[in-house]
């Protein structure tokens, strides 16, 4: 019996041993296959990107450019002269035809005003083509470009100026500079020790892959899983492996990538010395972001975070930088100084344990605060919220993963720097005026300090949360290109206070009455439920919304207008009239009014992806949505019902000039051209006769359409509007959506919009083209009926737009 049991156990043991051997062979075969496949893919990788001479500066960083600037007839001569200075054109002392590329000369009249210009245009590279230099001659009338001729004497409509570099680095004097390579001998020993202590303690003893480190991490992580130790998961990537990841590979957590990383690390160790590898690592490591700039390398980090060169760093500052790579966002000394200090002290502890520093040095440095000093000028370019937005878009492009900041990519954006400057100035100037009005209004704001003085006061109140903020988006309707973006009031408040949050893109705020055009577009969409001349009864009104509750919308000033046309409902922004037109429509299969269903569907067709409530209050802008989406929706009206998805990135090129990404979203006809024109015709009335007429008072002369928006509690002020080639939206309010202002959209947002449009709009003045399926009819503005010749007062007659077949048939009978 015992023999049988022993024989059975021996058989079982042999079977287990055979199975384990089979698993080993299978595992070896699998790993071998992965290694062979990985080696084939990394064997051809050129390690030349890690080569440089001592005199070189680093050429692998990302460059971000503006759009082309097209100068057209009708543009302001002041704009052109300012643009030429920005692009470093040189003015010649007398009015002669320039002989040198990049020169211009100005002929002036007796009053000293420009009347003629000669420009020798610079040549430049743009994705897909290289522009050659040539000369143009311009004539100027009343401060506007009247004619443009090329050097053959042929009249042309316009010419292009080169894109501007947006993300250049700046030194202490504000001069552009390149990233410099810092030699290892220039770096303090404590910096090298700090990085090696936390990132790769066995750097000088392994050959690219640290197998002991892998075993140590595996044991620790197993104990952590079993609850035997406390802490966080440990990794075992060496400095060399991290270098391969930064330069050549993505950060995806897959076995194949890990194998490639290890093999490539071995290749690098065979070709470069330890000294060279560590030097390149410290010049390339991602150390977070300062504002819109990616901080790459210890020299750039030292300058950005501490206002000094790397060789001037103190021990605690070296440890701070060494703590960042594990998670550059989480341990950012700007965004999260407390976490940064905690991580820094961990690094100091590892340095103490490794014998790099003494106990006294440790005790002294762990007590020091994380302080960000004032360094180089960080505000060399405007549009920093836009650069943040571009960064967010870039990291979503799969083809660029892992290569953004190490391949010398050039990104050509859609932004217009001149418009951006105008937008930032319009926002800043008007918010200062609103600050003064707040101090004279609500008692809670009576002691509000001057914004600029407070911003520079280290003991002042929080400038982001205690003052009005604003957002502005400007789009080119025909392309969807974002031409200007302001995400808040300033970007750099102080060195340690950065206004990162982009309110134009990420803030979901209630749009109030600026949502009403979406409702009107839904009701006018074919087959229409209303026309601009439809009469609605404006009076006290309520509806049952269930659970024994009634919804009672109110008009501004509690005023009622009786019978009123749809046009006047929109022009005067009448709440009850809008709500009744949407709600008092046929009930559909989902047991909701057709007007509500159409409104929600129309919002999505126009590019509004926010989750809007399926309640009657949506007619008055009850659902929160971003300014970018609302401005994009209005741009559809400006573009004849054609939607172009808003974009900020046009092209991405590699360092050799090859186009990697060409971004031009398709044109989608989401609204009938006639309905789009009806919306424009109605909203032109808002600016000429309604709640937006302040724009005309302020001097806007171009044909324009738009709509104000104000929430019931005055927490949000909006104005969204457009001319033929530019759609712009503005929001004003506090960060805290519960803090009230005293400003409706016409006072809070419209003046910013108007200032921007007057100064920023360029090109010939054009009205909106009327499609063939739209007719104009003379109607009585009060009754909506056709004009009765000789009976209706002329002051009551307007030209109204209708879709062919849906115009009124009855003559006005109010004056018979």
Secondary structure as GFF3:
##gff-version 3
##sequence-region A 1 816
A	DSSP	alpha_helix	2	42	.	.	.	ID=ss1
A	DSSP	three_ten_helix	47	50	.	.	.	ID=ss2
A	DSSP	beta_strand	63	65	.	.	.	ID=ss3
A	DSSP	beta_strand	69	72	.	.	.	ID=ss4
A	DSSP	alpha_helix	77	86	.	.	.	ID=ss5
A	DSSP	beta_strand	90	91	.	.	.	ID=ss6
A	DSSP	beta_strand	103	108	.	.	.	ID=ss7
A	DSSP	beta_strand	114	121	.	.	.	ID=ss8
A	DSSP	beta_strand	124	126	.	.	.	ID=ss9
A	DSSP	beta_strand	129	131	.	.	.	ID=ss10
A	DSSP	beta_strand	134	141	.	.	.	ID=ss11
A	DSSP	beta_strand	144	150	.	.	.	ID=ss12
A	DSSP	beta_strand	158	161	.	.	.	ID=ss13
A	DSSP	beta_strand	169	170	.	.	.	ID=ss14
A	DSSP	beta_strand	176	177	.	.	.	ID=ss15
A	DSSP	three_ten_helix	184	186	.	.	.	ID=ss16
A	DSSP	alpha_helix	189	199	.	.	.	ID=ss17
A	DSSP	alpha_helix	211	226	.	.	.	ID=ss18
A	DSSP	alpha_helix	239	247	.	.	.	ID=ss19
A	DSSP	alpha_helix	255	271	.	.	.	ID=ss20
A	DSSP	alpha_helix	274	284	.	.	.	ID=ss21
A	DSSP	beta_strand	286	290	.	.	.	ID=ss22
A	DSSP	beta_strand	293	296	.	.	.	ID=ss23
A	DSSP	alpha_helix	298	306	.	.	.	ID=ss24
A	DSSP	three_ten_helix	310	312	.	.	.	ID=ss25
A	DSSP	alpha_helix	315	322	.	.	.	ID=ss26
A	DSSP	alpha_helix	337	353	.	.	.	ID=ss27
A	DSSP	alpha_helix	359	366	.	.	.	ID=ss28
A	DSSP	alpha_helix	384	394	.	.	.	ID=ss29
A	DSSP	three_ten_helix	398	400	.	.	.	ID=ss30
A	DSSP	beta_strand	410	413	.	.	.	ID=ss31
A	DSSP	alpha_helix	417	439	.	.	.	ID=ss32
A	DSSP	three_ten_helix	443	445	.	.	.	ID=ss33
A	DSSP	alpha_helix	451	455	.	.	.	ID=ss34
A	DSSP	beta_strand	469	476	.	.	.	ID=ss35
A	DSSP	beta_strand	481	486	.	.	.	ID=ss36
A	DSSP	beta_strand	509	510	.	.	.	ID=ss37
A	DSSP	three_ten_helix	512	515	.	.	.	ID=ss38
A	DSSP	alpha_helix	516	524	.	.	.	ID=ss39
A	DSSP	beta_strand	535	538	.	.	.	ID=ss40
A	DSSP	beta_strand	543	546	.	.	.	ID=ss41
A	DSSP	beta_strand	549	551	.	.	.	ID=ss42
A	DSSP	three_ten_helix	556	558	.	.	.	ID=ss43
A	DSSP	beta_strand	562	565	.	.	.	ID=ss44
A	DSSP	alpha_helix	566	571	.	.	.	ID=ss45
A	DSSP	alpha_helix	575	583	.	.	.	ID=ss46
A	DSSP	alpha_helix	594	605	.	.	.	ID=ss47
A	DSSP	three_ten_helix	616	620	.	.	.	ID=ss48
A	DSSP	beta_strand	624	625	.	.	.	ID=ss49
A	DSSP	alpha_helix	627	638	.	.	.	ID=ss50
A	DSSP	beta_strand	642	643	.	.	.	ID=ss51
A	DSSP	beta_strand	649	653	.	.	.	ID=ss52
A	DSSP	beta_strand	659	662	.	.	.	ID=ss53
A	DSSP	beta_strand	668	669	.	.	.	ID=ss54
A	DSSP	alpha_helix	673	689	.	.	.	ID=ss55
A	DSSP	alpha_helix	694	697	.	.	.	ID=ss56
A	DSSP	beta_strand	705	710	.	.	.	ID=ss57
A	DSSP	beta_strand	716	723	.	.	.	ID=ss58
A	DSSP	beta_strand	726	733	.	.	.	ID=ss59
A	DSSP	alpha_helix	745	748	.	.	.	ID=ss60
A	DSSP	alpha_helix	750	760	.	.	.	ID=ss61
A	DSSP	beta_strand	774	780	.	.	.	ID=ss62
A	DSSP	three_ten_helix	794	796	.	.	.	ID=ss63
A	DSSP	beta_strand	797	803	.	.	.	ID=ss64
###
